[in-house]
Amino acid sequence: MPAAAEVLSTVAPRPAPRGSDLPTCPVCADSMVAAEASAFVAEDIVSYLWTCDTCGYGFVTKHAIKRFACN
């Protein structure tokens, strides 16, 4: 009876979506999972309010939205 084995790679071809985009607290270095609030500040800019659950420090990040064209 022939035997076959499958070897799966443990290295992901690229990180999970947003996995590397999540911020850490600049005060205590705790990782943050979700923004407390978000708002459009311009047509292509989103602002996020982050508050650390560990130390309570809050800060704002801004991100530009890339437009996608559908064919």
C-alpha positions as CSV (number, residue, x, y, z in Angstrom):
1,M,0.0,0.0,0.0
2,P,1.6,3.3,-1.1
3,A,2.0,6.1,1.5
4,A,1.8,9.8,0.7
5,A,2.7,12.7,3.0
6,E,1.8,16.3,2.6
7,V,4.1,18.9,4.1
8,L,2.5,22.2,4.8
9,S,4.6,25.4,5.1
10,T,4.5,27.2,8.4
11,V,5.5,30.5,6.7
12,A,2.6,32.6,5.5
13,P,3.2,34.1,2.1
14,R,2.1,37.5,3.5
15,P,0.8,38.7,6.8
16,A,-2.9,38.6,7.6
17,P,-4.9,41.6,6.5
18,R,-4.3,44.5,8.9
19,G,-2.2,42.2,11.0
20,S,0.8,44.5,10.8
21,D,-1.1,47.8,10.6
22,L,-2.5,47.6,14.2
23,P,-0.8,50.1,16.5
24,T,0.8,49.6,19.9
25,C,0.5,52.0,22.8
26,P,3.4,54.5,22.7
27,V,3.4,54.6,26.6
28,C,3.1,50.9,27.7
29,A,3.6,49.1,24.3
30,D,0.4,47.0,24.7
31,S,-1.1,46.0,21.4
32,M,-4.4,47.5,20.3
33,V,-7.0,45.5,18.4
34,A,-9.8,48.0,17.5
35,A,-10.1,51.8,17.4
36,E,-12.6,53.4,19.8
37,A,-14.0,55.6,17.1
38,S,-13.4,56.6,13.4
39,A,-14.4,59.5,11.2
40,F,-14.0,60.7,7.7
41,V,-12.0,64.0,7.9
42,A,-11.8,64.4,4.1
43,E,-13.0,62.5,1.1
44,D,-9.9,60.2,1.2
45,I,-8.7,60.5,4.8
46,V,-10.0,58.5,7.8
47,S,-9.1,59.4,11.4
48,Y,-9.1,56.8,14.1
49,L,-9.2,57.4,17.9
50,W,-7.3,54.8,19.9
51,T,-7.4,54.4,23.7
52,C,-5.2,51.9,25.5
53,D,-7.1,49.4,27.7
54,T,-4.0,48.9,29.9
55,C,-2.9,52.5,30.7
56,G,-5.6,54.7,29.3
57,Y,-3.4,56.7,27.0
58,G,-5.3,58.0,23.9
59,F,-4.1,59.1,20.5
60,V,-5.3,59.6,16.9
61,T,-4.1,58.2,13.7
62,K,-5.0,59.3,10.1
63,H,-5.0,57.0,7.1
64,A,-5.4,57.8,3.4
65,I,-7.9,55.6,1.5
66,K,-6.7,54.2,-1.8
67,R,-9.3,54.2,-4.6
68,F,-9.9,51.0,-6.4
69,A,-11.0,51.0,-10.1
70,C,-13.3,48.2,-11.2
71,N,-13.0,46.9,-14.8
